[in-house]
Amino acid sequence: MLEAGNQAIDFTLKDAHGNEITLSQFKGKKIVLYFYPKDMTGGCTKQACTMAAAYDAFQSQDIVVIGISKDSVASHKKFTDKYQLPFLLLSDPDLIAIQAYDVWKEKKLYGRTYMGTVRSTYIINENFQIIKCFEKVSPTNHAQDILKYLQEHA
């Protein structure tokens, strides 16, 4: 993972509607940039829904929330529509941002080893600097953990 103090790495990816979104277009605002393994799976759905439930709290602090996985634009559209997700989901099938932010790692499940996205979050400040990294996060409490961190470090 990248570390707090590093400059954020810019990238351009497509959102759930096929629009190109560049991370640096949000320079001047705080950004919660979270990476997750796969749309429509138990943990990822729980995480997205808790982020959606906390979205008003993020909005009240003028914080941009962006989720990234290697799923397709079409998959993100279905995921966003099904769960009424109010924040950006970006599609990274070529692993551009996923690898740049060092969240593409070896994983193990039921004795099988494979490469995949590790559930991780970066908080980026208005100067485009990473101020906090959360690695291997809990999908259930993560939105509240982020809000608590932001409140303590306002």
Order of alpha helices (4+ residues) and beta strands (2+ residues): beta-beta-beta-alpha-alpha-beta-alpha-beta-alpha-beta-beta-beta-beta-alpha
